[in-house]
Structures are given as structure tokens and as C-alpha cells.
Amino acid sequence: MALITRVARLFRSDLHAVLDRIEEPEVLLRQAIREMEEELSSDEQRIKLMKHEQSQIIDRLADLDHQLADIEEQLDVCLASKKDDLARVLVRRKLEAGQFQKVLAKRREGLDEQLKTLSTRLDDNRMRLEGMRQKAELLAAEAQSEGTGYGGSAPEPGQCRVRDEDVEVALLREKQNRSRS
């Protein structure tokens, strides 16, 4: 039974290796990088919109503070003049402004939390993207050093290009190695 399991595992691993060659990991990795870049761009745009909304809320809260201060002054005048009808209208406006202030404060707190969460996610995704870019560069470098891409045929010896600088460095190493011997 153990022999059958081992043989089955061997076939599965060979099948996975064949699939990896067919899927062209380099292409899949580039696509994943593009998708991550789009997601990052979307998150950055969402953060900008949230910050804009947050600044609008802050401005509106400051306006409400000024309105409440004006209402307080007007209330003092009305109460001093014993104008209860006008005072009732001002008290209603004061209560409405206070309730609106609470709603805006809650919305601001919610935005602060969302911004914090989104910023953390954005930072994590940036790090993951950088890691994926490095993997893509390594994969491309491996493909170039092998002289083939995935699914391609091996080049002929005359097709490989060697730079003059590489020849000079190799020659110096050969001389150095022979002088030691």
C-alpha cells in the first residue's frame, strides 16, 4: 500500500511540474502585479476621498460651533427681554445643532477608523507588491540566465551574447587561478 501511495505522489508531483511549465509563472506573476497595482490605486483614491470628507466634516463642525455661539448670544438677549416665543425658536435651533454635531462627530470617528484600517491595508499591500516585483525580477533574471523562457527551446551556442567586460573579468580570474596553482 505504501508503494502505491508513493508512486501516486510521484505522478502528481510530475503533473504539477508540467502544469507549472504550461502556466508560465512569469506571465501569471506579471498579471498578479498589475492587479495589485490597480487595487493599490483604488485604495489610494478611496483614502483621498475619505480625507476630503473628513476635512469637510471638520469645517462643518467649526461652523456649528460658531452658530451655537451666536445662538447663545441671541438667547441671552431674548431671555433678558422676556421674549419667550423667540427664545423657544432659538432653543430648538440650539438642540438641532447639538444633535447634528453629535452625528457629525460619530461620522468623523467612523472615518478615522476606516482611514486607519485602509492605510494599514495599503501599507501591507505595498510591501506584498514590492515582494512580488522582486520575485518577478528574479524570475526574469533566471529565464535570461537559462537562455530560455518557459516553453521555449534552448538557444544554439553561437546565439548567446557575452559582453567584452565579462570576457575581461573572466580572463583576469583565469590568470589569477593559474598563478595560484
Secondary structure, 3 states (H helix, E strand, C coil): CHHHHHHHHHHHHHHHHHHHHHHCHHHHHHHHHHHHHHHHHHHHHHHHHHHHHHHHHHHHHHHHHHHHHHHHHHHHHHHHCCCHHHHHHHHHHHHHHHHHHHHHHHHHHHHHHHHHHHHHHHHHHHHHHHHHHHHHHHHHHHHHHHCCCCCCCCCCHHHCCCCHHHHHHHHHHHHHHHHHC
